[in-house]
């Protein structure tokens, strides 16, 4: 209909505690952001200083190895400049290379290898052809400086660190100066005596040139998830990581020869190294969060102590009062602020005034109820008196038709009397138990039915659900049941088993629907057709059917009548009126308050 509006869904509102947390969060947020910014700046500066210190320590730790490699490269470059001149005199050339090795004890070999991989000059005088040695192809075919580790088969019983420098004259590649350093000397140069660091040398291609400990597990110090070639491309850097033995380490990479040789330092992590977050940094970062949590706890405890617990107590009082519980005379708040105490006193005063009004109203209602019960009782007595007078008239009547009509009127009067009896005996005048009322009516009608031979007894069966109806519906329902039952008695007959029966039922057939059913057996002839009543007393006037239709209409129900081969069925389906819905529904505190707790007791 126009003007009808669907009620909007209730939007949940935040309570006092969540609102307080939100306000405090907004208030503390700028301080927290400033603290986080300052802390992050200090941490970043501290990490930068720590990284620089770690790189510097790695540079110092690898200084001896750096000096060794650079001296070999410098000597090779110096010899490369003189090799063009010395190439013409082999003896002089050998002498120069021999003297170079003699003056530098760290060198085990120095020589000049031409582009055809022939040793032209050698410190040991071994002028051999290296063409058949495949492992040296890259060192002498490429016109670029190379560093590599050669196996021990080249120079005695020790593997060597090989440094080669190209010799170029007028743009033509002539060969390379070759200087070899025992790997043992290179490894010894990495031993610093510092127990917290492990060092390794590697080239730009990611090949390990020397390590502090030259054993089977010497590669365990390398980072597990990064390749040396990637570290070489990254240049000077430091980072936290895990070695191949799954130990946490701080790594630093420093170039020894720019773009060619690098030193890798693997350091034991320190508590305040800066690469890993220490306890101080953790506290500094989480301090704003801790401050926010502490502020919320303090504020919540304070607001709970001063406001929330008293408001919950007041709410609980309101719930008890709304649910009909008394006992608020001695209700008190525990050390509540004056503002809340005023509210509590106003509420208690209001409940006392309402209680006095309720007492007076209850007395008035009790008086009215007593008067109504007295009225119903007197009406019932008058109806029973009328029924008794009609019973005397029936005994004095001479004709069967007159007796039959008077009995039907008497049954209707007794049905009305039963209604008034149930009304004055009922605990609530606004409700009638339909099952008990119909049971009483049917009990009055359990008599010997007027069969054709006058000896047949009717078997009554009832099935009633516990149903409460409004008094306005009780009258048409009772009269309807009475008329239907009397019609059933009138037309009832023995079935094929010889039984004469009537079934009366009142059932809930839906969520809001009730059905009254009256079913009776029919007598059948030889052809299986119902035998109509033939006695003159059973002449039909149609009044019963009209009354049934009228009562069904007053109930607002649907009448269904069906005659089957062996029985006659009457069904009336109707919807009961809403009876005292507020009294039937139970009070729900959660729905009423829409809160999580009911609060403390009195």
LUMKELO-446815 format. One line per field, with one value per residue (C-alpha): z, y, x; residue in one letter. Coordinates in nm, 2 decimals. Each point is the difference from the previous one (the first is absolute). Layout:
% residues N
c3 = [Z,...]
c2 = [Y,...]
c1 = [X,...]
resn = [A,...]
END
This chain:
% residues 602
c3 = [0.00,-0.04,0.29,0.12,0.05,0.07,0.32,-0.07,0.13,0.33,-0.04,0.28,0.21,0.17,0.38,0.23,0.03,-0.38,-0.05,0.28,-0.17,-0.33,0.15,0.18,-0.32,-0.19,0.28,0.03,-0.37,-0.07,0.29,-0.12,-0.36,0.12,0.22,-0.29,-0.23,0.24,0.09,-0.36,-0.07,0.28,-0.10,-0.36,0.10,0.25,-0.27,-0.25,0.26,0.09,-0.37,-0.06,0.30,-0.12,-0.35,0.15,0.23,-0.29,-0.21,0.29,0.05,-0.37,-0.03,-0.01,-0.27,-0.19,0.02,-0.13,-0.30,-0.09,0.02,-0.24,-0.24,0.02,-0.06,-0.30,-0.14,0.04,-0.17,-0.28,-0.08,-0.03,-0.17,-0.35,0.04,0.19,-0.26,-0.23,0.26,0.17,0.25,0.11,0.02,0.22,0.23,0.04,0.10,0.22,0.18,0.04,0.17,0.22,0.12,0.08,0.21,-0.03,-0.38,-0.11,-0.37,-0.25,-0.37,-0.34,-0.22,-0.36,-0.19,-0.12,0.37,-0.01,0.31,-0.14,0.34,0.33,0.35,0.02,-0.36,-0.11,-0.35,-0.08,-0.23,0.18,-0.30,0.12,0.34,-0.04,0.34,-0.10,-0.32,0.15,0.18,-0.31,-0.29,0.15,-0.03,0.35,0.35,0.17,0.35,0.06,0.22,-0.18,0.14,0.16,-0.32,-0.14,0.26,0.24,0.26,0.07,-0.18,-0.11,-0.04,-0.36,-0.10,-0.38,-0.16,-0.38,-0.20,-0.28,-0.25,-0.25,0.05,-0.06,0.26,0.06,0.30,0.38,0.31,0.23,0.38,0.23,0.38,0.21,0.13,0.34,0.01,-0.12,0.27,0.27,-0.10,0.10,0.35,0.23,0.33,0.06,0.10,-0.11,-0.37,-0.29,-0.32,-0.36,-0.33,-0.32,-0.35,-0.21,-0.14,0.34,0.03,0.34,-0.01,0.36,0.34,0.36,0.05,-0.31,0.08,-0.13,0.18,-0.10,-0.20,0.30,0.09,-0.33,0.02,-0.07,-0.22,-0.19,-0.27,0.00,-0.36,0.12,0.30,-0.24,-0.21,0.31,0.10,0.35,0.22,0.33,0.09,0.25,-0.12,0.08,-0.10,-0.15,0.35,0.08,0.24,0.01,-0.11,-0.09,-0.35,-0.15,-0.35,-0.08,-0.34,0.02,-0.36,-0.15,-0.21,0.02,0.35,0.30,0.37,0.18,0.38,0.20,0.35,0.30,0.07,0.29,0.23,-0.11,-0.34,-0.17,-0.27,0.23,0.22,0.36,0.32,0.02,-0.35,0.06,0.31,-0.18,-0.29,0.22,0.26,-0.16,-0.02,0.37,0.09,-0.19,0.17,0.34,-0.06,-0.11,0.31,0.24,-0.16,-0.02,0.36,0.10,-0.21,0.10,0.37,-0.03,-0.26,-0.18,0.31,0.13,-0.34,-0.02,0.35,-0.10,-0.32,0.20,0.23,-0.31,-0.13,0.33,0.01,-0.36,0.05,0.29,0.28,0.32,0.27,-0.09,0.33,0.14,-0.33,0.04,-0.21,0.14,0.03,-0.32,-0.11,0.10,-0.36,-0.04,0.35,-0.09,-0.30,0.22,0.26,-0.27,-0.15,0.34,0.09,-0.34,0.07,0.34,-0.14,-0.29,0.25,0.21,-0.32,-0.10,0.34,-0.04,-0.35,0.10,0.27,-0.26,-0.25,0.27,0.09,-0.37,-0.05,0.30,-0.14,-0.35,0.16,0.19,-0.31,-0.19,0.29,0.02,-0.38,0.02,0.29,-0.20,-0.31,0.21,0.14,-0.35,-0.09,0.30,-0.10,-0.36,0.14,0.18,-0.31,-0.20,0.25,-0.03,-0.39,-0.19,-0.35,-0.09,-0.23,0.29,0.23,-0.27,-0.06,0.38,0.05,-0.27,0.15,0.35,-0.14,-0.14,0.34,0.18,-0.24,0.09,0.37,-0.04,-0.15,0.29,0.25,-0.15,0.00,0.37,0.09,-0.23,0.16,-0.28,-0.12,-0.34,-0.08,-0.03,-0.03,-0.31,0.05,0.35,-0.11,-0.29,0.21,0.24,-0.28,-0.15,0.34,0.03,-0.33,0.06,0.01,-0.18,-0.36,-0.16,-0.24,-0.21,0.26,0.30,0.14,-0.18,0.22,-0.16,0.08,0.05,-0.05,0.06,-0.08,0.12,-0.01,0.28,-0.15,0.15,-0.17,0.04,0.17,-0.32,-0.19,0.27,-0.05,-0.38,0.04,0.28,-0.18,-0.32,0.17,0.16,-0.33,-0.18,0.27,0.01,-0.38,0.03,0.26,-0.23,-0.31,0.17,-0.09,0.03,-0.24,-0.18,0.33,0.19,0.20,0.04,0.08,0.00,0.01,0.11,-0.02,0.05,-0.15,-0.10,-0.37,-0.06,0.16,0.06,-0.10,0.20,-0.14,0.16,-0.15,0.06,-0.17,0.04,-0.15,-0.25,-0.04,-0.34,-0.20,-0.20,-0.28,0.22,0.00,0.31,0.15,0.07,0.33,-0.04,0.34,0.01,0.29,-0.23,-0.26,-0.11,0.01,-0.10,0.31,0.13,-0.33,0.00,0.36,-0.08,-0.30,0.21,0.29,-0.24,-0.15,0.34,0.07,-0.33,-0.10,-0.30,0.00,-0.18,-0.01,-0.17,-0.01,-0.07,-0.06,0.37,0.19,0.01,0.07,0.11,0.03,0.10,-0.02,0.17,0.14,0.37,0.12,0.17,0.36,0.25,-0.21,0.25,0.28,-0.21,-0.12,0.25,0.09,-0.18,0.17,-0.28,-0.26,0.24,0.08,-0.31,0.23,0.08,0.38,0.23,0.26,0.37,0.24,0.25]
c2 = [0.00,0.36,0.15,-0.34,0.02,-0.29,0.06,0.07,-0.25,0.10,0.11,-0.14,0.28,0.00,-0.03,0.24,-0.21,-0.03,0.37,0.08,-0.22,0.18,0.34,-0.09,-0.16,0.32,0.21,-0.22,-0.06,0.32,-0.08,-0.36,0.11,0.25,-0.27,-0.25,0.25,0.10,-0.37,-0.10,0.28,-0.09,-0.37,0.08,0.22,-0.26,-0.27,0.21,0.06,-0.37,-0.10,0.24,-0.13,-0.36,0.09,0.18,-0.30,-0.24,0.23,0.01,-0.38,-0.07,0.27,-0.26,-0.20,0.32,0.10,-0.35,0.01,0.36,-0.06,-0.29,0.20,0.30,-0.23,-0.16,0.34,0.11,-0.31,0.04,0.34,-0.15,-0.33,0.16,0.08,-0.31,-0.23,0.03,-0.13,-0.32,-0.02,0.35,-0.05,-0.31,0.19,0.29,-0.24,-0.20,0.31,0.10,-0.32,0.01,0.35,-0.09,-0.32,-0.02,-0.07,-0.36,0.07,0.28,-0.03,0.13,-0.21,0.11,-0.02,-0.35,-0.11,-0.06,0.10,0.25,0.11,-0.18,0.05,-0.38,-0.02,-0.24,0.11,-0.24,0.00,0.03,-0.07,-0.35,0.12,0.07,0.15,0.31,0.08,0.29,0.16,0.05,0.02,0.29,0.35,0.10,-0.03,-0.33,-0.14,-0.37,-0.29,-0.27,-0.35,-0.12,-0.18,0.33,0.10,-0.26,-0.13,0.31,0.15,0.35,0.33,0.10,0.37,0.08,0.34,0.05,0.13,0.22,0.18,0.25,-0.15,-0.35,-0.27,-0.17,-0.21,0.02,0.04,-0.28,0.02,-0.29,0.03,-0.32,-0.03,-0.07,0.35,0.15,-0.19,0.10,0.36,-0.03,-0.12,0.30,-0.17,0.16,-0.29,0.18,0.03,-0.24,0.13,-0.11,0.14,-0.03,0.14,0.18,-0.33,-0.14,-0.24,-0.04,0.09,-0.05,-0.07,0.03,-0.38,-0.20,-0.32,-0.20,0.23,0.32,0.11,-0.03,0.36,0.12,0.14,-0.27,0.19,0.23,-0.07,0.16,0.13,0.19,0.14,0.10,0.20,0.17,0.13,0.14,-0.11,-0.16,-0.21,-0.26,-0.36,-0.36,-0.21,-0.34,-0.15,0.17,0.25,0.36,0.23,0.37,0.02,0.27,0.02,0.24,0.02,-0.07,0.06,0.21,-0.21,-0.31,-0.13,0.03,-0.09,-0.16,0.04,-0.22,0.14,-0.14,0.21,0.24,0.10,0.36,-0.04,0.19,-0.26,-0.20,0.18,0.01,0.02,0.38,0.05,-0.23,0.18,0.34,-0.12,-0.15,0.27,0.20,-0.32,-0.07,0.36,-0.03,-0.33,0.13,0.32,-0.21,-0.22,0.28,0.19,-0.30,-0.10,0.36,0.03,-0.34,0.08,0.34,-0.05,-0.34,-0.22,0.24,0.03,-0.38,-0.02,0.25,-0.20,-0.31,0.17,0.11,-0.35,-0.14,0.26,-0.05,-0.38,0.05,-0.07,0.20,0.04,0.34,0.16,-0.08,0.06,0.22,0.10,-0.05,0.33,0.14,0.36,0.25,0.04,-0.37,-0.02,0.26,-0.21,-0.31,0.17,0.15,-0.35,-0.16,0.28,-0.06,-0.37,0.06,0.23,-0.24,-0.29,0.19,0.07,-0.37,-0.11,0.22,-0.11,-0.37,0.05,0.15,-0.28,-0.26,0.16,0.01,-0.36,-0.11,0.18,-0.16,-0.35,0.06,0.10,-0.30,-0.22,0.13,-0.02,-0.37,-0.06,0.16,-0.20,-0.32,0.10,0.04,-0.34,-0.16,0.16,-0.12,-0.35,0.01,0.11,-0.29,-0.25,0.14,0.03,-0.26,0.01,-0.13,0.30,0.24,-0.20,0.00,0.37,0.08,-0.23,0.18,0.34,-0.14,-0.11,0.35,0.16,-0.24,0.09,0.37,-0.09,-0.19,0.31,0.22,-0.27,-0.01,0.38,0.05,-0.30,0.12,0.16,0.27,0.14,0.09,-0.36,-0.33,-0.34,-0.13,-0.37,-0.01,0.17,-0.24,-0.30,0.11,0.05,-0.34,-0.17,0.13,-0.16,-0.35,-0.17,-0.28,0.11,-0.04,-0.29,-0.17,-0.27,0.22,-0.22,0.12,0.18,0.28,-0.01,0.35,0.08,0.34,0.14,0.36,0.20,0.25,0.32,0.33,0.22,0.34,-0.01,0.16,-0.32,-0.24,0.05,-0.08,-0.27,-0.17,0.03,-0.12,-0.31,-0.07,0.03,-0.21,-0.27,-0.01,-0.03,-0.28,-0.18,0.05,-0.16,-0.24,-0.37,-0.32,-0.05,-0.32,-0.13,0.07,0.29,0.34,0.27,0.37,0.17,0.36,0.17,0.35,0.03,0.26,-0.05,0.29,0.26,0.22,-0.23,-0.23,-0.27,-0.14,-0.34,-0.21,-0.34,-0.27,-0.34,-0.07,-0.30,-0.17,-0.20,-0.32,0.21,0.19,0.32,0.21,-0.08,0.33,0.03,-0.13,0.06,0.29,0.15,0.06,0.21,0.27,0.36,0.13,0.23,-0.18,0.05,0.36,0.05,-0.17,0.22,0.31,-0.10,-0.07,0.34,0.16,-0.17,0.13,-0.35,-0.23,-0.28,-0.33,-0.27,-0.33,-0.33,-0.30,-0.36,-0.10,0.33,0.36,0.27,0.37,0.22,0.37,0.18,0.34,0.23,0.08,0.36,0.14,-0.06,0.22,-0.01,0.21,-0.25,-0.30,0.12,-0.02,0.30,-0.02,0.21,-0.03,0.13,0.27,0.14,-0.11,-0.03,-0.28,-0.04,0.05,0.16,-0.07,-0.09,0.22]
c1 = [0.00,0.10,0.17,0.14,0.37,0.24,0.19,0.37,0.25,0.15,0.36,0.22,0.15,0.34,0.00,0.18,0.31,0.06,-0.07,0.25,0.26,-0.06,0.04,0.32,0.13,-0.05,0.15,0.31,0.05,0.21,0.23,0.03,0.08,0.26,0.16,0.00,0.16,0.27,0.07,0.02,0.24,0.22,-0.01,0.08,0.30,0.12,-0.03,0.19,0.28,0.00,0.02,0.29,0.18,-0.05,0.13,0.30,0.08,-0.02,0.22,0.26,-0.03,0.07,0.28,0.28,-0.17,-0.07,0.36,0.11,-0.24,0.08,0.38,-0.04,-0.21,0.24,0.30,-0.19,-0.08,0.37,0.12,-0.25,0.15,0.35,-0.10,0.01,0.36,0.10,-0.16,0.30,0.25,-0.13,0.29,-0.04,-0.38,0.04,0.24,-0.25,-0.29,0.23,0.11,-0.36,-0.09,0.31,-0.08,-0.36,-0.01,-0.38,0.04,0.07,0.01,0.02,0.01,-0.10,-0.24,-0.05,-0.33,0.09,0.01,0.38,0.20,0.26,0.14,-0.02,0.14,0.07,0.14,-0.27,-0.09,-0.27,-0.30,-0.33,-0.22,-0.08,-0.12,-0.37,-0.04,0.20,-0.18,-0.21,0.29,0.22,-0.25,-0.20,0.18,-0.13,0.14,-0.09,0.02,-0.05,0.11,0.21,0.04,0.32,0.12,0.15,0.25,0.11,-0.24,-0.20,-0.30,0.06,-0.18,0.06,0.01,0.03,0.04,-0.01,0.30,-0.12,0.23,-0.15,-0.34,0.11,-0.04,0.34,-0.07,-0.02,0.22,-0.07,0.07,-0.09,-0.05,-0.04,-0.35,0.13,0.16,-0.33,-0.19,0.24,-0.04,-0.37,0.08,-0.05,-0.02,-0.35,-0.23,-0.32,0.08,0.05,0.15,0.00,0.13,-0.20,0.01,-0.26,-0.12,-0.08,0.29,0.16,0.37,0.10,-0.15,0.12,-0.04,0.09,-0.20,-0.29,-0.25,0.17,-0.31,-0.23,0.07,-0.16,-0.36,-0.26,-0.24,0.23,0.26,0.34,-0.05,-0.30,0.20,0.27,-0.24,-0.14,0.34,0.07,-0.29,-0.10,-0.30,-0.13,-0.03,0.04,0.31,-0.01,0.02,-0.33,0.16,-0.10,0.28,0.07,0.16,0.22,0.14,0.29,0.19,0.37,0.07,-0.28,-0.23,0.23,0.07,-0.23,0.03,-0.29,-0.02,-0.23,-0.05,-0.17,-0.31,0.03,-0.29,0.01,0.16,-0.28,-0.05,-0.23,-0.25,0.11,-0.19,0.04,-0.13,-0.29,-0.10,0.03,-0.22,-0.27,0.01,-0.29,-0.21,0.08,-0.09,-0.33,-0.09,0.09,-0.20,-0.30,0.02,0.03,-0.28,-0.22,0.06,-0.08,-0.32,-0.11,0.04,-0.17,-0.27,-0.04,-0.06,-0.26,-0.17,-0.01,-0.15,-0.27,-0.06,-0.04,-0.25,-0.20,0.00,-0.13,-0.27,-0.10,-0.01,-0.24,0.24,-0.02,0.25,0.14,-0.07,0.34,0.19,0.31,0.30,0.35,0.19,-0.15,0.08,-0.27,-0.12,-0.08,-0.13,-0.26,-0.11,-0.03,-0.21,-0.23,-0.05,-0.07,-0.25,-0.17,-0.03,-0.15,-0.26,-0.08,-0.02,-0.26,-0.20,0.03,-0.13,-0.30,-0.06,0.04,-0.26,-0.24,0.06,-0.05,-0.34,-0.10,0.11,-0.20,-0.31,0.05,0.04,-0.32,-0.18,0.12,-0.09,-0.36,-0.04,0.11,-0.25,-0.28,0.09,0.00,-0.34,-0.13,0.14,-0.17,-0.33,0.04,0.08,-0.34,-0.17,0.17,-0.14,-0.35,0.01,-0.20,0.15,0.35,0.06,-0.07,0.23,0.28,-0.02,0.00,0.30,0.20,-0.09,0.09,0.34,0.06,-0.09,0.23,0.28,-0.04,-0.01,0.33,0.15,-0.10,0.11,0.35,0.01,-0.07,0.23,0.28,0.31,-0.01,-0.32,0.15,0.09,-0.19,0.16,-0.18,0.11,-0.15,-0.32,-0.06,0.08,-0.27,-0.25,0.07,-0.02,-0.35,-0.09,0.13,-0.34,-0.16,-0.06,-0.35,0.08,-0.25,-0.06,0.06,0.27,0.32,0.25,0.22,0.38,0.13,0.38,0.16,0.34,0.06,0.32,0.06,-0.14,-0.10,-0.25,-0.17,-0.35,-0.15,0.10,-0.10,-0.38,-0.01,0.27,-0.20,-0.34,0.17,0.14,-0.34,-0.19,0.25,0.00,-0.38,-0.01,0.25,-0.22,-0.30,0.16,0.24,-0.03,0.19,0.28,0.10,0.15,-0.32,0.15,-0.18,0.25,0.06,0.35,0.04,0.34,0.14,0.35,0.26,0.04,0.24,0.20,-0.31,-0.29,-0.23,-0.23,-0.32,-0.08,-0.32,-0.01,-0.27,-0.06,-0.28,-0.22,0.04,-0.26,0.07,0.14,0.24,-0.20,-0.08,-0.34,-0.19,-0.19,-0.35,-0.15,-0.25,0.19,0.29,-0.18,0.25,-0.09,0.34,0.03,0.30,0.20,-0.10,0.11,0.33,0.07,-0.09,0.23,0.28,-0.05,0.01,0.34,0.13,0.08,-0.03,-0.27,0.07,-0.26,0.07,-0.20,0.21,-0.11,0.02,0.00,-0.11,0.27,-0.04,0.31,0.01,0.34,0.04,0.26,-0.03,0.01,0.31,-0.05,0.19,0.32,0.19,-0.08,0.09,0.34,0.28,0.21,0.34,0.27,0.25,-0.25,-0.12,0.34,0.21,0.30,0.25,-0.07,-0.30,0.22,0.05,-0.27,-0.17]
resn = [X,X,X,X,X,X,X,X,X,X,X,X,X,X,X,X,X,X,X,X,X,X,X,X,X,X,X,X,X,X,X,X,X,X,X,X,X,X,X,X,X,X,X,X,X,X,X,X,X,X,X,X,X,X,X,X,X,X,X,X,X,X,X,X,X,X,X,X,X,X,X,X,X,X,X,X,X,X,X,X,X,X,X,X,X,X,X,X,X,X,X,X,X,X,X,X,X,X,X,X,X,X,X,X,X,X,X,X,X,X,X,X,X,X,X,X,X,X,X,X,X,X,X,X,X,X,X,X,X,X,X,X,X,X,X,X,X,X,X,X,X,X,X,X,X,X,X,X,X,X,X,X,X,X,X,X,X,X,X,X,X,X,X,X,X,X,X,X,X,X,X,X,X,X,X,X,X,X,X,X,X,X,X,X,X,X,X,X,X,X,X,X,X,X,X,X,X,X,X,X,X,X,X,X,X,X,X,X,X,X,X,X,X,X,X,X,X,X,X,X,X,X,X,X,X,X,X,X,X,X,X,X,X,X,X,X,X,X,X,X,X,X,X,X,X,X,X,X,X,X,X,X,X,X,X,X,X,X,X,X,X,X,X,X,X,X,X,X,X,X,X,X,X,X,X,X,X,X,X,X,X,X,X,X,X,X,X,X,X,X,X,X,X,X,X,X,X,X,X,X,X,X,X,X,X,X,X,X,X,X,X,X,X,X,X,X,X,X,X,X,X,X,X,X,X,X,X,X,X,X,X,X,X,X,X,X,X,X,X,X,X,X,X,X,X,X,X,X,X,X,X,X,X,X,X,X,X,X,X,X,X,X,X,X,X,X,X,X,X,X,X,X,X,X,X,X,X,X,X,X,X,X,X,X,X,X,X,X,X,X,X,X,X,X,X,X,X,X,X,X,X,X,X,X,X,X,X,X,X,X,X,X,X,X,X,X,X,X,X,X,X,X,X,X,X,X,X,X,X,X,X,X,X,X,X,X,X,X,X,X,X,X,X,X,X,X,X,X,X,X,X,X,X,X,X,X,X,X,X,X,X,X,X,X,X,X,X,X,X,X,X,X,X,X,X,X,X,X,X,X,X,X,X,X,X,X,X,X,X,X,X,X,X,X,X,X,X,X,X,X,X,X,X,X,X,X,X,X,X,X,X,X,X,X,X,X,X,X,X,X,X,X,X,X,X,X,X,X,X,X,X,X,X,X,X,X,X,X,X,X,X,X,X,X,X,X,X,X,X,X,X,X,X,X,X,X,X,X,X,X,X,X,X,X,X,X,X,X,X,X,X,X,X,X,X,X,X,X,X,X,X,X,X,X,X,X,X,X,X,X,X,X,X,X,X,X,X,X,X,X,X,X]
END
